[in-house]
Amino acid sequence: MEKARFVGLFFFLLIVLASQGSRVVEARHCESQSHRFKGTCVSDHNCASVCLVEGFTGGKCRGFHRRCYCTKAC
């Protein structure tokens, strides 16, 4: 009986430890409307290229009016 209790406790602890895993901390992303992108933004790739020139790490087209917004880690 003692052995069965030990085995049950062992598996319980194993499951608890496995469910904890490692936690990844993500950086917050700040965004700003591009100052150099002209016209309607239809390509995320073009937006990101302009944002790289502006010193950001990327960019995406957003909003109803399809503006280019640059992103970087805060």
C-alpha positions in Angstrom: 0.0 0.0 0.0 2.9 2.3 0.9 4.5 1.7 -2.5 1.3 2.5 -4.4 1.0 5.8 -2.5 4.6 6.7 -3.3 4.0 5.9 -7.0 0.9 8.0 -7.1 2.6 11.0 -5.4 5.5 10.7 -7.8 3.3 10.9 -10.9 1.3 13.8 -9.4 4.5 15.8 -8.8 5.8 14.9 -12.2 2.6 16.2 -13.9 2.7 19.4 -11.8 6.4 20.1 -12.7 5.8 19.3 -16.4 2.9 21.7 -16.6 5.0 24.6 -15.1 7.4 24.6 -18.0 9.5 27.6 -18.8 7.8 31.0 -19.2 8.9 33.2 -22.0 8.9 36.9 -21.3 8.0 38.9 -24.4 9.1 42.5 -24.9 6.4 45.1 -25.2 6.0 46.6 -28.7 5.6 50.3 -29.3 4.3 51.6 -32.6 4.2 54.9 -34.4 2.8 56.0 -37.7 5.5 56.2 -40.4 6.6 59.7 -41.3 8.2 58.6 -44.7 5.6 56.2 -46.1 3.4 58.0 -48.7 0.0 56.9 -50.0 -2.2 54.0 -49.1 -0.5 51.0 -47.4 -1.3 47.8 -49.2 1.9 45.8 -48.6 3.2 44.9 -45.1 6.6 44.2 -46.7 6.9 47.7 -48.2 5.8 49.3 -44.9 8.4 47.3 -43.0 11.1 48.3 -45.5 10.3 52.0 -45.0 10.2 51.5 -41.2 13.7 49.9 -41.2 15.0 53.1 -42.9 13.3 55.1 -40.1 15.2 53.1 -37.4 12.3 50.8 -36.4 12.4 47.0 -36.4 9.4 46.4 -38.6 6.0 47.7 -39.7 2.5 46.7 -40.7 -0.4 48.3 -42.6 -3.3 49.0 -40.2 -6.6 50.7 -39.9 -9.5 51.6 -42.2 -7.4 54.2 -44.0 -4.6 51.7 -44.4 -1.7 53.6 -42.9 1.8 52.3 -42.3 2.7 51.8 -38.6 6.2 51.1 -37.5 7.0 48.9 -34.6 10.0 48.4 -32.2 10.6 46.9 -28.7 9.9 49.5 -26.0 
